[in-house]
Amino acid sequence: MRPAFNNEYGGSFVLIEPGQNGDLVVEEPFFIGARPVTQVEWSAVMGSNPSKFQDGWSAGLRPVESVSWLDCQAFITKLNEVETEQRLGLSGIWRLPNATEWEYACRAGSETRWYHSDRDKDLDEVAWHAGNAGATTREVGQKKENEWGLYDCHGNVAEWTDSGDGNRRVTKGGSWLMESESTTSSASGLSKMDKKSDAIGLRLVWSPI
């Protein structure tokens, strides 16, 4: 089992150790969310829920969406104000992953198109995508996790990263409305920082300092 911790809002965070996977190089350890941030987690911190897909008793367990990169920064700022305790004897800060960290964690040592397979017909095992999602997000953590215990890296919602240029930021993972090729480990999008989409959410990183 990898070292991990839970926070008071229901998130679970898994240690990603430094290493290399092809061109991906991670030099510092970090903890990354085992799942995307849910509507319940966002609401607990921000006091409101911007998501489009709020219907149904289990909607709180769907990923938060309709949040811009700027909204995510406000969420993270507030989280860093209220969550200051040490984790596993370490101090740290909340932030978004950069695109390299995200893909390295998603791949979990794999070199295939998705973290479990190269075959399109296997995609349903790990992802909610245009072919199976029913035109909506789904509750997190229902599909097969990767070797390091991460869920929903492929599909469901694309996830903001801290990588980008100017007023645009990279998104990773693809979403419920995308076809298979847009949900691979290497696939990425580029959106303006103020864009809000019901297909984009976030996954948190906690970095020791």
GUSEVEX-238573 format. One record per residue (C-alpha): z, y, x; residue in one letter. Coordinates in pm, whole numbers, padded with zeros to 5 digits, always signed. Last residue first. Layout:
N
ZYXa...
end
This chain:
209
+00182+02195+00715i+00120+01877+00517p-00176+01912+00284s-00165+01829-00087w-00511+01786-00238v-00597+01824-00603l-00891+01694-00803r-01091+01933-01018l-01297+01983-01333g-01667+02027-01412i-01866+01878-01704a-01737+02109-01980d-01864+02391-01761s-01716+02723-01649k-01900+02908-01372k-01701+03181-01197d-01735+03034-00848m-02111+02992-00888k-02223+02630-00877s-02363+02393-00616l-02395+02021-00683g-02335+01715-00470s-02447+01354-00431a-02314+01158-00131s-02073+00930-00317s-02323+00872-00597t-02291+01035-00941t-02618+01232-00949s-02824+00916-00890e-02673+00750-01199s-02771+01002-01464e-02545+01294-01547m-02373+01398-01871l-02036+01231-01804w-02015+01386-01459s-02125+01396-01096g-01891+01320-00807g-01885+01640-00607k-01905+02014-00669t-01992+02260-00391v-01900+02626-00427r-02107+02939-00474r-02011+03305-00431n-02099+03326-00062g-02129+02975+00078d-01964+02653-00017g-01688+02406+00050s-01352+02446-00122d-01435+02168-00368t-01480+02158-00746w-01503+01820-00916e-01773+01674-01137a-01623+01529-01451v-01638+01174-01591n-01876+01051-01318g-01796+00886-00984h-01463+00973-00827c-01299+00855-01147d-01016+00661-00981y-00869+00655-00631l-00658+00362-00506g-00768+00345-00143w-01015+00059-00192e-01175+00237-00488n-01052+00222-00847e-01222+00032-01130k-01250+00233-01451k-00985+00345-01698q-00802+00590-01471g-00880+00912-01653v-00933+00931-02029e-01297+00997-02112r-01522+01301-02108t-01786+01330-02378t-02151+01254-02455a-02085+00886-02537g-01975+00806-02182a-02200+00504-02127n-02548+00601-02006g-02482+00965-01926a-02194+00873-01697h-01839+00738-01708w-01804+00560-01377a-01656+00266-01185v-01764-00060-01350e-02044+00110-01544d-02224+00171-01213l-02287-00197-01143d-02638-00198-01291k-02736+00087-01063d-02680-00131-00757r-02555-00003-00422d-02197-00114-00488s-01823-00045-00476h-01778+00308-00348y-02108+00420-00495w-02423+00454-00288r-02287+00209-00028t-02127+00303+00304e-01769+00214+00212s-01460+00314+00412g-01276+00470+00121a-01601+00629-00002r-01422+00867-00235c-01174+00978+00030a-01451+01054+00280y-01654+01224+00006e-01369+01455-00093w-01263+01530+00263e-01619+01623+00353t-01665+01840+00044a-01344+02036+00104n-01044+01928-00096p-00881+02181-00329l-00538+02314-00245r-00165+02240-00273w+00058+02319+00022i+00290+02121+00246g+00637+02047+00375s+00710+01696+00496l+00997+01450+00453g+00796+01217+00230l+00711+01520+00018r+00915+01839+00061q+00989+02064-00234e+00793+02383-00305t+00637+02310-00642e+00672+02625-00855v+00488+02881-00643e+00237+02636-00495n+00149+02521-00846l+00094+02881-00954k-00146+02942-00667t-00320+02612-00739i-00380+02703-01103f-00510+03049-01008a-00742+02888-00751q-00864+02644-01016c-00947+02933-01247d-01156+03085-00967l-01344+02758-00926w-01415+02782-01298s-01240+02567-01557v-01429+02429-01858s-01276+02092-01776e-00934+01922-01767v-00970+01550-01720p-00882+01333-02019r-00522+01220-02049l-00434+01505-02283g-00716+01390-02511a-00524+01072-02596s-00433+01165-02954w-00785+01278-03037g-00984+01598-02995d-00942+01816-02686q-01289+01790-02531f-01375+02154-02471k-01097+02216-02221s-00930+02555-02173p-00574+02423-02221n-00288+02671-02206s+00058+02709-02054g-00076+02717-01699m+00138+02454-01527v+00208+02212-01811a-00134+02280-01962s-00312+02179-01642w-00115+01855-01612e-00169+01762-01978v-00542+01840-01958q-00569+01605-01663t-00624+01681-01294v-00868+01421-01158p-00716+01090-01056r-00557+00940-00742a-00502+01298-00633g-00543+01349-00260i-00285+01349+00020f-00392+01484+00358f-00418+01374+00719p-00608+01593+00970e-00925+01520+01165e-01159+01392+00895v-01513+01319+01014v-01798+01227+00780l-02122+01165+00968d-02079+00787+00945g-01727+00728+00815n-01472+00875+01056q-01094+00892+01061g-00783+01088+00982p-00554+00931+00719e-00581+00980+00346i-00242+00949+00180l-00245+00903-00198v-00125+01148-00464f-00016+01064-00818s-00006+01336-01083g+00232+01322-01375g+00344+01684-01386y+00662+01628-01181e+00467+01511-00879n+00408+01153-00772n+00399+01030-00413f+00187+00804-00197a+00195+00606+00129p-00084+00349+00121r+00000+00000+00000m
end
